[in-house]
């Protein structure tokens, strides 16, 4: 279970990075009317929460 929690945490951290990059690109777009439909800020916040929770569970499992 420890390896799977670490894998989930790392995957969520990568998703957080991708979402932050996409949100930065959306904020700095040339065409103001081309907004898009993906909620990158919400995806970033959700993936950060999952990453923190999964890595905390991984640490807790490794301490026993």
C-alpha positions in Angstrom: 0.0 0.0 0.0 2.9 2.4 0.7 4.2 2.2 -2.9 0.7 2.8 -4.3 0.2 5.9 -2.1 3.5 7.3 -3.2 2.6 6.7 -6.8 -0.7 8.4 -6.4 1.0 11.3 -4.6 3.6 11.7 -7.3 1.0 11.5 -10.1 -1.2 14.1 -8.4 1.9 16.4 -8.0 2.6 16.1 -11.7 -1.0 16.9 -12.5 -0.7 19.9 -10.2 2.3 21.1 -12.2 0.5 20.6 -15.5 -2.6 22.4 -14.3 -0.6 25.4 -13.0 1.2 25.6 -16.4 -2.1 25.5 -18.3 -3.6 28.1 -15.9 -0.6 30.4 -16.5 -1.0 30.0 -20.3 -4.7 30.8 -20.0 -4.0 34.0 -18.0 -1.4 35.2 -20.4 -3.3 34.5 -23.7 -3.3 36.9 -26.6 -7.0 36.6 -27.5 -9.0 37.7 -24.4 -12.2 36.3 -25.8 -10.7 32.7 -26.1 -11.4 31.7 -22.6 -11.6 27.9 -22.8 -13.6 25.5 -20.7 -11.2 23.7 -18.3 -11.2 24.9 -14.7 -7.5 24.7 -14.3 -7.4 26.4 -10.9 -9.8 23.9 -9.5 -7.9 21.0 -11.0 -4.7 22.3 -9.5 -6.2 22.8 -6.0 -7.8 19.3 -6.1 -4.7 17.6 -7.2 -2.6 19.4 -4.6 -5.0 18.2 -1.9 -4.8 14.6 -3.2 -1.0 14.8 -3.4 -0.7 16.1 0.2 -3.2 13.5 1.5 -1.6 10.6 -0.3 2.0 11.5 0.7 0.8 11.9 4.3 -0.7 8.4 4.2 2.5 7.1 2.7 4.6 8.7 5.5 2.2 7.3 8.1 2.4 3.8 6.7 6.2 4.0 6.6 6.5 5.0 10.3 5.0 1.8 11.6 
